[in-house]
């Protein structure tokens, strides 16, 4: 195990953080304040709330975190397209929440339009799910495929989320509708204009040096090294790329509210040192702008 992946011990303690978590502001099952409380229960020093295409839950989570002694990092997860492949980008340490939230309104409108097209396709296939049912499942959060899935389950047309994706709305399935395109460089710019760091989310073990070099030219700040979908070998490969290109490391559970299992909160044991390195990068970028 490398030192960078393990992190240092401080006075016999190993403080951990989780820099990838979702709430009901997008497709998570726990309210933003509950996310902060869950982080406290998991013994985490800090958590990043990274809902899809929205910062709507950050204020609530931050207020609760301040009350109970857990730091909440303002974040967001964006879906971008690179060479016809969907890629997720985390924006962490967002400073100007209001400005980015206004810009993300257009992105969320694209998500609603996509859901509407998906519902229409399902209707054509004989599944009379309604957009009203999908919006009910979203409960005011950013609309996504999980909400279409939940509406299908509630209507009794499928038994669970796996069936809905495998049979109907997963990639390549009959009711799948692709997302409108947000280029990687555009996603990076949105994040940077709001004062944040652009982190490549869960890229897996096949990330090449050439691709990282190209993304760095576009403004990439870091890579999510630790993620439940990464093997230890993947993490070591990504860690080496981070070192080579002088990026920052990040990691998290990609938590959506599960009480236990592979994606339970804090399971990735992300060292607090990584958060401190990110903060140093944010400060350095701010000094260069000034």
Secondary structure, 3 states (H helix, E strand, C coil): CCHHHHCCCECCECCEEEEEECCCCCCCCCCHHHHHHHHHHCCCCEEEECCECCCCCHHHHHHHHHHHCCEEEEEEEEEEEECCEEEEEEEECCCCHHHHHHHHHHHHHHHHHHHHHHHHHHHHCCCCCCHHHHHHHHCCCCCCHHHHHHHHHHCCCCCCHHHHHHHHHCCCCCCCCCCCCCEHHHHHHHHHHCCCEEEECCCCCCCCHHHHHHHHHHCCCEEEEECCCCCHHHHHHHHHHHHHHCCEEEECCCECCCCCCCCCCCCCCEEHHHHHHHHHHHHHHHHHHC
